[in-house]
Amino acid sequence: MSKFLSRRFSSLVPYTPGEQPRDMEYVKLNTNESPFEPSPKVIEAVGSDEVKKLNLYPDPTGKALTQKLAETYGVEEENVFISNGSDDILNFSFMAFCDKDKGAAFPEISYGFYEVYADLYGVDSKKIPLKEDFSINISDYFGAKRTVVIANPNAPTGLALSLNEVEEIVKANADDVVIIDEAYVDFGAESAVPLTKKYNNLIVVMTYSKSRSLAGGRLGFAIAHKDLISDLNTIKYSTNPYNINRLTMAAGIASLEDADYYKACNKNTAEVREYTKAELEKRGFVLTDSKANFLFAKNDKIGGENYYLSLKSKGVLVRHFKNDKIKDYVRITIGTKEQMDILLSKTDEILSEV
């Protein structure tokens, strides 16, 4: 840290992305990416015609993509916000809906960026503990008097709230914004998008990174009441209105036009998730009932960090967190069945060595 960094950021602890080592070939199951390529339509759309236009700025409104998202999700264009990944939208949301007088509330164990954003903007944050089984007690969020942020399914646990439970939280915070982060919703949970037509305080945030195989494209979107969308656009146009490049927008539209491809990929991921879960349980692992594209698992024969390090030494990357409450667990991204069979084989080797 240099001596020139503003004092207000001197104690900031940045978010730690999943590691991307280059020292050897790994089966990469640590960053919740899709194991599938983008659809053929996406690959075709990001072609020479669009590349030839890279000398021109992209449409800052992203009108064609916004129209397609509105059509896909059954809302109006005024209810859709697009940006450079869902992280960008969460960042804008903390800027727009939190300040020194309006704090934030989110689960104590959840996506690590929530706490980083709160610290970045000097927002008082209330980190609410999960129940013993890692599930969210919805009544803990009733009348929060803060901006509420919940990942559904939650990360890294993979547990999901029902639509009725989400609605109860939204109703109980009528005077505050509720942000539901649905990065993993397409793998088995229920989206809260229909509730945005009933409640003017709900923002549903989604990403193309997981279920649409575009983690490298950096594209996210939010659906909400038009006034909340206007607020987000105020922040966007006050920072970087050209924050989605034209190739990514073309890919975003094409992926929506190839819905069957992605439904098949996501169905495969869910099936492989359940297969892997069953196989790990046979080996003595305890797992949550994940509805995401990852598993959250522990085995009492070997600690979480030891399991993570042992797998890494054998060419398989998973994610381990230092938090005392979850340090016995690892988060395992669901890859192809072939990749998961390698994980299982290496796990057998590790357990035989314990």
KEKE-3310 file (N, C-alpha, C; in steps of 0.2 Angstrom, whole numbers, plus 5000, padded with zeros to 4 digits):
npx = (5004:5003:5010:5002:4989:4972:4967:4955:4954:4963:4962:4955:4950:4953:4942:4945:4948:4945:4958:4970:4981:4996:5005:5004:4994:4977:4962:4949:4940:4935:4930:4917:4913:4906:4907:4905:4906:4901:4886:4884:4877:4881:4895:4895:4889:4898:4907:4916:4909:4905:4917:4923:4917:4923:4930:4920:4910:4901:4883:4877:4865:4862:4851:4846:4849:4843:4830:4828:4831:4820:4809:4812:4811:4798:4795:4795:4805:4809:4811:4823:4840:4857:4874:4892:4894:4887:4893:4896:4884:4880:4889:4886:4873:4876:4882:4871:4860:4864:4872:4879:4869:4860:4862:4868:4862:4866:4869:4880:4889:4892:4892:4908:4910:4900:4903:4915:4911:4903:4912:4920:4912:4910:4899:4888:4888:4877:4880:4872:4870:4870:4858:4861:4862:4866:4856:4846:4837:4823:4816:4825:4828:4817:4810:4822:4827:4837:4847:4844:4853:4854:4860:4853:4852:4862:4879:4894:4886:4875:4862:4845:4832:4814:4802:4791:4797:4806:4798:4791:4802:4804:4791:4792:4801:4796:4800:4813:4826:4827:4839:4840:4852:4854:4864:4865:4853:4848:4851:4842:4834:4821:4816:4815:4810:4796:4791:4795:4785:4776:4781:4789:4801:4811:4825:4831:4845:4855:4867:4877:4888:4888:4876:4875:4887:4897:4907:4919:4915:4909:4895:4880:4864:4849:4833:4819:4808:4804:4808:4819:4828:4830:4837:4849:4854:4857:4869:4877:4878:4885:4897:4903:4897:4899:4901:4899:4905:4903:4905:4902:4888:4883:4885:4877:4864:4863:4864:4852:4844:4846:4841:4837:4849:4856:4848:4849:4862:4862:4854:4861:4872:4865:4861:4874:4879:4870:4874:4887:4886:4880:4890:4900:4894:4894:4907:4908:4906:4898:4886:4878:4861:4863:4857:4864:4878:4888:4895:4895:4905:4911:4922:4924:4936:4946:4952:4945:4955:4966:4961:4958:4971:4977:4970:4974:4987:4986:4982:4969:4958:4949:4938:4943:4938:4944:4936:4931:4919:4916:4927:4930:4924:4924:4921:4915:4915:4904:4909:4911:4905:4916:4926:4922:4923:4936:4939:4933:4941:4953:4950:4947:4960:4966:4959:4963:4975:4974)
npy = (4994:5011:5027:5036:5033:5036:5041:5036:5024:5016:5005:4996:4980:4971:4961:4944:4935:4919:4908:4908:4898:4895:4886:4872:4860:4861:4853:4863:4868:4879:4892:4893:4893:4890:4874:4873:4878:4894:4896:4890:4900:4912:4912:4914:4926:4935:4940:4943:4955:4962:4964:4973:4985:4990:5001:5011:5018:5008:5006:5016:5014:5001:4996:4986:4974:4976:4977:4963:4956:4961:4956:4942:4940:4944:4958:4976:4987:4998:4992:4985:4984:4985:4980:4979:4965:4956:4960:4973:4979:4976:4984:4997:4997:4997:5010:5018:5015:5015:5023:5035:5036:5026:5010:4993:4976:4959:4941:4934:4924:4923:4930:4937:4950:4958:4963:4970:4980:4987:4992:4999:5010:5016:5011:5006:4990:4976:4960:4946:4931:4914:4900:4885:4875:4882:4888:4902:4912:4920:4929:4936:4947:4955:4971:4978:4990:4994:4993:4978:4964:4949:4933:4922:4906:4905:4909:4903:4891:4886:4885:4888:4900:4899:4906:4912:4914:4924:4934:4937:4943:4955:4961:4964:4974:4986:5000:5000:4996:4980:4968:4955:4943:4934:4925:4911:4906:4898:4885:4878:4884:4896:4910:4927:4937:4938:4945:4958:4965:4967:4973:4989:4990:4980:4973:4962:4954:4947:4937:4933:4925:4912:4903:4905:4904:4914:4920:4926:4937:4947:4952:4958:4959:4968:4967:4977:4989:5003:5015:5012:5006:5018:5025:5017:5019:5032:5032:5024:5032:5042:5037:5027:5027:5019:5005:4992:4982:4981:4968:4960:4964:4959:4945:4943:4945:4935:4924:4924:4921:4908:4899:4885:4878:4883:4879:4865:4863:4868:4859:4848:4851:4852:4838:4832:4838:4832:4818:4819:4823:4812:4803:4808:4807:4794:4792:4797:4811:4826:4836:4851:4855:4859:4871:4877:4879:4872:4862:4861:4855:4843:4832:4823:4815:4822:4838:4854:4863:4854:4845:4853:4857:4845:4840:4850:4847:4836:4841:4846:4859:4867:4877:4885:4892:4903:4907:4904:4897:4890:4883:4870:4865:4863:4872:4866:4867:4862:4853:4845:4828:4820:4828:4828:4815:4813:4821:4813:4802:4807:4811:4798:4793:4802:4800:4787:4789:4795)
npz = (5000:4995:5001:4996:4995:4999:5016:5020:5014:5020:5029:5021:5016:5003:4991:4989:4975:4967:4966:4952:4947:4938:4938:4934:4925:4930:4936:4936:4949:4957:4955:4951:4938:4922:4915:4902:4885:4878:4869:4851:4844:4851:4849:4836:4835:4841:4831:4815:4810:4821:4827:4818:4821:4832:4833:4836:4849:4861:4862:4875:4882:4879:4872:4863:4869:4882:4878:4874:4886:4893:4886:4888:4902:4904:4908:4907:4897:4905:4917:4918:4920:4915:4916:4919:4923:4938:4949:4947:4947:4960:4967:4962:4969:4982:4983:4979:4987:5001:5014:5026:5035:5031:5034:5030:5028:5029:5027:5038:5034:5018:5001:4999:4994:4998:5011:5008:4999:5008:5017:5009:5006:5018:5025:5038:5043:5046:5050:5049:5058:5052:5054:5063:5054:5043:5036:5032:5043:5041:5048:5055:5047:5046:5047:5046:5044:5036:5021:5013:5009:5000:4995:4984:4977:4992:4995:5002:5004:4996:4999:4997:4998:4998:4986:4993:5006:5002:4998:5010:5017:5009:5010:5024:5024:5019:5018:5014:5003:4996:4991:4980:4976:4963:4957:4956:4953:4942:4943:4951:4960:4964:4955:4960:4952:4947:4959:4958:4951:4960:4971:4975:4981:4978:4971:4959:4956:4943:4933:4919:4921:4926:4923:4910:4904:4902:4910:4907:4899:4906:4911:4918:4925:4931:4938:4942:4950:4940:4946:4954:4945:4938:4948:4948:4936:4936:4945:4936:4925:4930:4932:4923:4908:4897:4900:4896:4883:4865:4860:4870:4873:4861:4862:4874:4869:4859:4867:4874:4864:4862:4871:4874:4873:4884:4894:4893:4897:4910:4916:4915:4923:4936:4937:4937:4949:4959:4957:4960:4974:4980:4978:4986:4998:5000:5003:5016:5017:5023:5017:5012:5006:4991:4979:4969:4957:4963:4977:4994:5006:5019:5027:5041:5043:5037:5038:5031:5025:5024:5015:5004:5001:4998:4987:4978:4977:4969:4958:4957:4959:4972:4982:4998:5013:5026:5037:5053:5056:5045:5041:5040:5029:5011:4995:4981:4964:4951:4938:4922:4921:4919:4924:4938:4941:4941:4952:4962:4961:4965:4978:4984:4984:4993:5005:5008:5011:5023)
capx = (5000:5008:5009:4997:4982:4968:4967:4948:4954:4969:4960:4951:4953:4949:4939:4950:4945:4947:4965:4971:4988:4998:5011:5003:4987:4972:4955:4948:4933:4936:4927:4910:4912:4902:4912:4902:4907:4895:4882:4886:4875:4885:4901:4894:4887:4904:4911:4920:4905:4905:4924:4925:4914:4926:4932:4915:4908:4894:4877:4877:4859:4861:4844:4844:4850:4838:4823:4828:4830:4813:4805:4813:4808:4791:4794:4796:4812:4811:4812:4829:4847:4862:4880:4898:4894:4883:4897:4896:4877:4880:4893:4881:4868:4878:4882:4864:4855:4867:4876:4881:4863:4857:4867:4866:4861:4867:4871:4887:4892:4889:4897:4912:4910:4895:4907:4920:4907:4901:4918:4923:4908:4909:4892:4888:4885:4875:4881:4867:4872:4865:4856:4866:4862:4868:4851:4844:4831:4820:4813:4831:4828:4811:4811:4829:4829:4844:4846:4845:4856:4854:4861:4849:4855:4867:4886:4896:4882:4871:4855:4840:4825:4808:4799:4787:4801:4809:4792:4791:4807:4802:4786:4794:4805:4793:4803:4820:4828:4829:4842:4841:4857:4852:4869:4865:4846:4846:4853:4838:4831:4815:4818:4810:4808:4789:4789:4796:4779:4771:4784:4794:4808:4815:4830:4834:4852:4857:4873:4878:4894:4887:4872:4876:4894:4900:4911:4924:4912:4907:4889:4875:4858:4845:4826:4816:4803:4807:4812:4825:4832:4832:4843:4855:4857:4860:4875:4881:4880:4890:4904:4906:4891:4901:4904:4898:4908:4898:4905:4898:4881:4881:4885:4871:4858:4863:4863:4845:4841:4848:4839:4837:4856:4858:4844:4852:4869:4861:4851:4867:4875:4861:4862:4880:4879:4867:4878:4893:4884:4878:4896:4904:4891:4896:4914:4908:4906:4892:4885:4872:4857:4864:4854:4868:4882:4893:4893:4898:4906:4916:4923:4928:4942:4951:4950:4944:4961:4970:4958:4959:4978:4979:4967:4978:4994:4985:4979:4962:4957:4943:4939:4943:4938:4947:4931:4931:4912:4915:4934:4930:4921:4926:4916:4917:4912:4902:4911:4908:4905:4923:4930:4920:4925:4943:4939:4931:4946:4958:4947:4949:4967:4967:4956:4966:4982:4973)
capy = (5000:5017:5032:5041:5030:5040:5038:5033:5017:5013:4999:4992:4973:4969:4954:4939:4931:4912:4908:4906:4897:4893:4881:4866:4859:4859:4852:4869:4868:4883:4898:4892:4894:4884:4869:4873:4884:4898:4893:4892:4907:4917:4912:4917:4933:4939:4938:4949:4961:4966:4966:4978:4991:4991:5008:5015:5017:5004:5010:5016:5012:4994:4996:4980:4969:4978:4974:4956:4954:4962:4951:4935:4940:4947:4964:4982:4989:5002:4988:4982:4988:4981:4983:4975:4959:4958:4964:4980:4981:4976:4990:5003:4997:5000:5017:5021:5014:5014:5029:5035:5035:5020:5004:4987:4970:4953:4936:4934:4919:4924:4932:4941:4956:4963:4967:4974:4986:4991:4995:5004:5016:5018:5009:5002:4984:4971:4954:4942:4924:4909:4895:4880:4871:4886:4891:4909:4913:4926:4934:4940:4952:4959:4977:4979:4997:4994:4990:4971:4960:4941:4929:4916:4903:4908:4906:4896:4886:4884:4884:4893:4902:4899:4912:4914:4917:4930:4939:4939:4948:4961:4964:4966:4980:4990:5007:4999:4991:4973:4966:4947:4942:4927:4923:4904:4904:4894:4878:4874:4889:4900:4917:4932:4942:4940:4949:4965:4968:4968:4977:4994:4990:4974:4972:4956:4954:4941:4937:4929:4922:4905:4898:4907:4902:4921:4923:4931:4942:4952:4955:4956:4963:4968:4969:4980:4994:5008:5021:5009:5006:5025:5026:5013:5022:5038:5030:5021:5037:5046:5034:5025:5024:5014:5000:4986:4983:4979:4961:4957:4965:4954:4939:4943:4945:4929:4918:4923:4917:4901:4897:4878:4876:4884:4875:4858:4864:4869:4853:4843:4853:4850:4831:4830:4840:4827:4812:4820:4823:4805:4799:4810:4805:4787:4792:4800:4818:4829:4841:4855:4854:4865:4872:4881:4875:4870:4859:4863:4848:4842:4825:4823:4812:4827:4845:4857:4865:4849:4842:4858:4857:4838:4840:4855:4844:4831:4844:4848:4865:4868:4884:4884:4898:4903:4908:4898:4893:4885:4881:4862:4864:4866:4873:4862:4869:4857:4853:4840:4822:4817:4831:4826:4808:4814:4824:4808:4797:4810:4810:4791:4793:4806:4797:4781:4791:4798)
capz = (5000:4995:5005:4993:4996:5004:5022:5021:5011:5022:5032:5017:5015:4996:4990:4986:4969:4967:4963:4945:4947:4931:4938:4931:4923:4935:4935:4940:4952:4962:4954:4949:4931:4918:4911:4895:4880:4876:4863:4845:4842:4854:4846:4829:4836:4842:4825:4812:4809:4827:4828:4814:4824:4839:4833:4838:4856:4861:4864:4882:4884:4878:4870:4860:4875:4887:4875:4874:4893:4895:4883:4891:4909:4905:4911:4903:4897:4911:4923:4917:4921:4912:4918:4918:4928:4943:4954:4946:4950:4968:4969:4961:4973:4989:4982:4978:4993:5007:5016:5033:5038:5029:5034:5026:5032:5025:5031:5041:5029:5011:4996:5002:4991:5002:5017:5005:4997:5014:5020:5004:5006:5025:5027:5044:5041:5051:5048:5053:5058:5049:5059:5064:5047:5038:5033:5034:5047:5037:5053:5057:5042:5046:5049:5047:5044:5032:5014:5014:5003:5001:4989:4984:4983:4996:4993:4998:5006:4991:5001:4994:5001:4994:4984:4999:5011:5000:4998:5017:5019:5005:5013:5031:5024:5014:5017:5013:4997:4997:4985:4980:4972:4960:4953:4955:4953:4936:4944:4955:4965:4961:4954:4963:4947:4947:4964:4956:4949:4966:4976:4972:4985:4977:4966:4958:4952:4939:4930:4913:4922:4928:4919:4902:4901:4900:4915:4904:4895:4911:4909:4923:4924:4937:4936:4948:4949:4936:4950:4957:4939:4937:4953:4946:4930:4939:4947:4931:4920:4934:4933:4916:4904:4891:4904:4892:4876:4860:4859:4876:4872:4856:4866:4878:4865:4856:4872:4876:4858:4862:4878:4875:4874:4891:4899:4893:4901:4917:4918:4916:4929:4941:4937:4939:4956:4963:4956:4964:4981:4982:4978:4991:5004:5001:5006:5022:5017:5025:5012:5012:5000:4987:4973:4965:4953:4967:4983:5000:5009:5024:5029:5048:5043:5035:5038:5025:5022:5022:5009:4998:4999:4996:4980:4974:4975:4964:4951:4957:4963:4975:4986:5005:5016:5032:5042:5058:5056:5039:5039:5039:5022:5004:4990:4975:4958:4947:4931:4918:4924:4919:4929:4944:4942:4943:4959:4966:4961:4969:4985:4986:4986:4999:5011:5009:5014:5030)
cpx = (5004:5006:5004:4990:4978:4967:4960:4949:4960:4968:4956:4954:4949:4947:4945:4946:4948:4954:4965:4978:4989:5004:5010:4996:4982:4965:4952:4940:4933:4932:4920:4909:4909:4908:4910:4904:4901:4892:4885:4884:4879:4892:4901:4893:4894:4909:4914:4916:4906:4913:4926:4922:4918:4929:4926:4913:4902:4889:4876:4871:4858:4854:4842:4844:4844:4831:4823:4827:4823:4808:4806:4810:4801:4790:4795:4803:4814:4812:4819:4835:4852:4869:4886:4898:4890:4887:4897:4889:4877:4884:4889:4876:4870:4879:4876:4860:4858:4871:4877:4875:4859:4862:4864:4866:4862:4869:4879:4891:4888:4894:4901:4912:4905:4899:4912:4916:4905:4907:4921:4919:4907:4902:4892:4884:4883:4875:4877:4869:4867:4863:4862:4867:4864:4862:4849:4837:4828:4818:4819:4831:4822:4812:4818:4831:4836:4842:4848:4848:4857:4855:4857:4849:4861:4874:4890:4892:4878:4864:4851:4834:4820:4806:4795:4791:4804:4804:4791:4796:4806:4797:4787:4798:4803:4796:4810:4821:4830:4832:4843:4846:4856:4857:4868:4858:4844:4848:4848:4834:4825:4817:4812:4808:4800:4787:4790:4790:4774:4774:4789:4800:4812:4819:4832:4840:4854:4864:4873:4884:4893:4883:4872:4883:4898:4904:4916:4921:4910:4901:4884:4869:4854:4838:4823:4811:4807:4811:4819:4830:4834:4838:4849:4858:4860:4867:4880:4883:4884:4896:4907:4900:4892:4904:4903:4900:4903:4899:4901:4891:4879:4880:4879:4865:4857:4862:4856:4841:4842:4847:4839:4844:4858:4854:4846:4858:4867:4858:4856:4871:4872:4862:4868:4882:4876:4871:4884:4892:4883:4885:4900:4901:4893:4903:4914:4908:4899:4892:4878:4868:4857:4860:4857:4873:4888:4890:4897:4899:4911:4916:4927:4934:4948:4948:4949:4950:4966:4967:4959:4967:4980:4976:4972:4984:4993:4982:4972:4961:4950:4944:4938:4942:4940:4942:4930:4924:4912:4922:4935:4927:4925:4921:4919:4913:4910:4904:4908:4908:4912:4927:4928:4922:4933:4944:4938:4937:4952:4956:4948:4956:4969:4965:4960:4973:4981:4974)
cpy = (5006:5022:5037:5039:5034:5037:5034:5025:5013:5006:4994:4985:4971:4962:4950:4934:4924:4912:4905:4904:4894:4888:4874:4866:4857:4857:4858:4869:4873:4890:4898:4894:4889:4880:4869:4879:4888:4895:4894:4898:4913:4918:4915:4924:4938:4938:4944:4955:4965:4969:4972:4985:4993:4998:5013:5013:5012:5008:5010:5014:5004:4992:4989:4974:4970:4975:4967:4953:4955:4957:4944:4935:4942:4953:4970:4984:4994:4998:4984:4986:4983:4984:4977:4970:4961:4961:4971:4983:4981:4982:4996:5003:4999:5007:5021:5021:5013:5021:5029:5034:5029:5014:4998:4981:4964:4947:4936:4929:4920:4927:4937:4948:4961:4967:4971:4980:4990:4995:5000:5010:5018:5016:5005:4996:4979:4964:4949:4934:4920:4904:4890:4876:4875:4890:4898:4909:4920:4931:4938:4947:4957:4965:4979:4986:4999:4992:4982:4968:4953:4938:4923:4913:4906:4905:4907:4890:4882:4883:4890:4894:4901:4906:4916:4917:4924:4936:4941:4944:4955:4964:4967:4972:4985:4997:5006:4995:4985:4970:4958:4946:4934:4925:4915:4901:4899:4887:4874:4878:4892:4907:4922:4938:4943:4945:4956:4968:4970:4973:4982:4994:4984:4975:4965:4956:4948:4942:4932:4924:4914:4901:4900:4907:4909:4924:4928:4937:4948:4955:4953:4961:4963:4970:4971:4986:5000:5013:5018:5008:5013:5027:5023:5017:5029:5037:5028:5027:5043:5043:5032:5022:5019:5008:4993:4986:4980:4972:4958:4958:4960:4947:4938:4942:4937:4923:4918:4920:4910:4897:4889:4875:4877:4880:4868:4858:4864:4863:4848:4845:4851:4842:4829:4832:4834:4820:4813:4820:4816:4802:4801:4808:4798:4787:4796:4807:4820:4835:4845:4853:4859:4865:4877:4876:4873:4866:4862:4857:4848:4835:4826:4819:4817:4834:4849:4860:4860:4845:4846:4857:4850:4838:4844:4851:4839:4834:4845:4854:4866:4875:4882:4891:4898:4904:4902:4894:4889:4883:4873:4860:4866:4867:4870:4864:4863:4858:4848:4833:4819:4821:4829:4819:4808:4817:4818:4803:4800:4810:4803:4790:4796:4803:4790:4783:4794:4793)
cpz = (5000:5000:5003:4993:5001:5010:5023:5018:5015:5026:5028:5015:5008:4996:4987:4981:4970:4964:4956:4944:4940:4932:4935:4929:4929:4932:4939:4942:4958:4961:4951:4942:4928:4915:4903:4891:4879:4870:4856:4842:4845:4851:4839:4830:4837:4837:4821:4811:4815:4829:4824:4816:4830:4839:4835:4845:4856:4863:4872:4885:4884:4876:4868:4865:4880:4884:4876:4881:4895:4893:4886:4898:4910:4909:4905:4903:4902:4917:4923:4917:4919:4914:4917:4923:4934:4949:4953:4948:4957:4970:4968:4967:4980:4988:4982:4984:5000:5008:5023:5038:5037:5029:5029:5030:5027:5029:5032:5036:5022:5006:4999:5000:4995:5007:5014:5003:5003:5017:5015:5004:5013:5027:5033:5042:5046:5048:5052:5053:5055:5055:5059:5057:5041:5034:5035:5038:5045:5042:5056:5053:5042:5050:5051:5047:5041:5025:5015:5008:5005:4995:4990:4978:4986:4994:5000:5000:5001:4993:4998:4998:4996:4992:4990:5004:5008:5000:5006:5019:5015:5008:5020:5030:5019:5013:5016:5006:4999:4990:4985:4974:4969:4955:4951:4954:4948:4937:4949:4960:4961:4961:4958:4958:4947:4953:4963:4953:4954:4971:4973:4976:4983:4971:4965:4953:4949:4936:4924:4915:4923:4923:4912:4900:4899:4905:4912:4900:4900:4909:4915:4921:4930:4934:4943:4945:4945:4940:4952:4951:4937:4941:4951:4940:4931:4941:4941:4926:4924:4935:4926:4912:4899:4895:4901:4885:4871:4859:4864:4875:4866:4858:4870:4875:4862:4861:4874:4870:4858:4869:4879:4876:4881:4896:4899:4897:4908:4920:4919:4922:4935:4942:4940:4947:4960:4963:4961:4972:4983:4983:4984:4998:5006:5004:5013:5023:5020:5020:5013:5006:4995:4981:4968:4960:4957:4973:4988:5005:5014:5025:5036:5048:5041:5035:5031:5022:5020:5015:5003:4996:4996:4988:4976:4972:4970:4958:4951:4962:4965:4979:4994:5008:5024:5038:5047:5058:5050:5037:5038:5032:5017:5000:4984:4969:4954:4940:4927:4923:4924:4924:4936:4946:4944:4951:4964:4967:4966:4977:4988:4988:4992:5005:5013:5012:5022:5035)
residu = (MET:SER:LYS:PHE:LEU:SER:ARG:ARG:PHE:SER:SER:LEU:VAL:PRO:TYR:THR:PRO:GLY:GLU:GLN:PRO:ARG:ASP:MET:GLU:TYR:VAL:LYS:LEU:ASN:THR:ASN:GLU:SER:PRO:PHE:GLU:PRO:SER:PRO:LYS:VAL:ILE:GLU:ALA:VAL:GLY:SER:ASP:GLU:VAL:LYS:LYS:LEU:ASN:LEU:TYR:PRO:ASP:PRO:THR:GLY:LYS:ALA:LEU:THR:GLN:LYS:LEU:ALA:GLU:THR:TYR:GLY:VAL:GLU:GLU:GLU:ASN:VAL:PHE:ILE:SER:ASN:GLY:SER:ASP:ASP:ILE:LEU:ASN:PHE:SER:PHE:MET:ALA:PHE:CYS:ASP:LYS:ASP:LYS:GLY:ALA:ALA:PHE:PRO:GLU:ILE:SER:TYR:GLY:PHE:TYR:GLU:VAL:TYR:ALA:ASP:LEU:TYR:GLY:VAL:ASP:SER:LYS:LYS:ILE:PRO:LEU:LYS:GLU:ASP:PHE:SER:ILE:ASN:ILE:SER:ASP:TYR:PHE:GLY:ALA:LYS:ARG:THR:VAL:VAL:ILE:ALA:ASN:PRO:ASN:ALA:PRO:THR:GLY:LEU:ALA:LEU:SER:LEU:ASN:GLU:VAL:GLU:GLU:ILE:VAL:LYS:ALA:ASN:ALA:ASP:ASP:VAL:VAL:ILE:ILE:ASP:GLU:ALA:TYR:VAL:ASP:PHE:GLY:ALA:GLU:SER:ALA:VAL:PRO:LEU:THR:LYS:LYS:TYR:ASN:ASN:LEU:ILE:VAL:VAL:MET:THR:TYR:SER:LYS:SER:ARG:SER:LEU:ALA:GLY:GLY:ARG:LEU:GLY:PHE:ALA:ILE:ALA:HIS:LYS:ASP:LEU:ILE:SER:ASP:LEU:ASN:THR:ILE:LYS:TYR:SER:THR:ASN:PRO:TYR:ASN:ILE:ASN:ARG:LEU:THR:MET:ALA:ALA:GLY:ILE:ALA:SER:LEU:GLU:ASP:ALA:ASP:TYR:TYR:LYS:ALA:CYS:ASN:LYS:ASN:THR:ALA:GLU:VAL:ARG:GLU:TYR:THR:LYS:ALA:GLU:LEU:GLU:LYS:ARG:GLY:PHE:VAL:LEU:THR:ASP:SER:LYS:ALA:ASN:PHE:LEU:PHE:ALA:LYS:ASN:ASP:LYS:ILE:GLY:GLY:GLU:ASN:TYR:TYR:LEU:SER:LEU:LYS:SER:LYS:GLY:VAL:LEU:VAL:ARG:HIS:PHE:LYS:ASN:ASP:LYS:ILE:LYS:ASP:TYR:VAL:ARG:ILE:THR:ILE:GLY:THR:LYS:GLU:GLN:MET:ASP:ILE:LEU:LEU:SER:LYS:THR:ASP:GLU:ILE:LEU:SER:GLU:VAL)
# end
